[in-house]
């Protein structure tokens, strides 16, 4: 993701993820996000490039035709009090089980509101509000255990000395290869709260699993159920017992724009997995997709796979959205309900 100030200025890279070379030909899906302060006439571009010139010139690239738009933007004016900060990891490091990255700020629109902690391992917020965050980290892993166990990226909030896990994403591991892991979400913070991150692998992984007790197997257009862990808000709630699509529909009560980040950690044998955010259109059960991500078969030797999507779209009073999972040629064997499966919703008034 690149931002150009003008035709004369050289653009600066905002963010990026790595797509590792597969052992076989199969579809891969990636999500990339960023937050940045912009000025009039700034230009935003997406680039797909490789350090290998043969790959850059190759025509052997096939883009999967997903059912929705691939790009969405959420713009906030300064009148909303929005603050943008970007930071980079300050050190290259070698670690075996877990690592808490340190950062250095590259840009911040209001250094009073958002600062780094004294050890540079977290971000401190001066006032209460809702924070939308994204972290993308490049990794180079060695060892076959990495393939089987993979990596987890965890976001923590700390309030008055009490830490709590906010979000977690999983990434299938690789051996002697470059890869990257990414996590995005939204959390409520109070003045003085901090946000920090941890990358875990092998022995540091959370191995707790919960079998989805509904029949997964051959999955087509399966609606996923959720459990709400944050308090109710006036703008959105998860459908309750006795309401249509109990524990599946997210129902909005005010007009606005929402940004959704969804992570799913699963075991499957599908050639293609589709994760889709659907908007319910009426009582007849009709719906329309508003966001979709596609991934291919599980890499050989992996214990778990992951898929996620991020999107921004408008909602009205009464809009209901839900998530569906599709498996093409194969079956979904298990979905974990902890440690890598979660959803966060950021609602902004128009």
Buried (B, 14 or more C-beta within 10 A) or exposed (E): BBBBBEEEEEBEEBBBBBEEEEEEEEBBBBBBBBBBBEEEEBEBEEEEEEEEEEEEEEEEEEEBEBEBEEEBEBEBEEEEEBBBBBBEBBEEEEEEEBBBBBBEBEEBBBEEBBBBBEEBBBBBBBBEBEBBBBBBBEBEBEBEBBBBBBBBBBBBBBEEEEEEBBBBBBBBBBEEBBBBBBBBBBBBBEEEBBBBBBBBBBEBBBEEBEEBEEEBEEBEEBBBBBEEEEEEEEBBBBBEEEBEBEBBBBBBBBBBBBBBBBBBBBBBEBEBBBBBBBBBEEEEEEBEBBBBBBBBBBBEBBBBBBBBBBBBBEBEEEBBBBBBBBBBEBEBBBBBBEBBBBBBBBBBEE
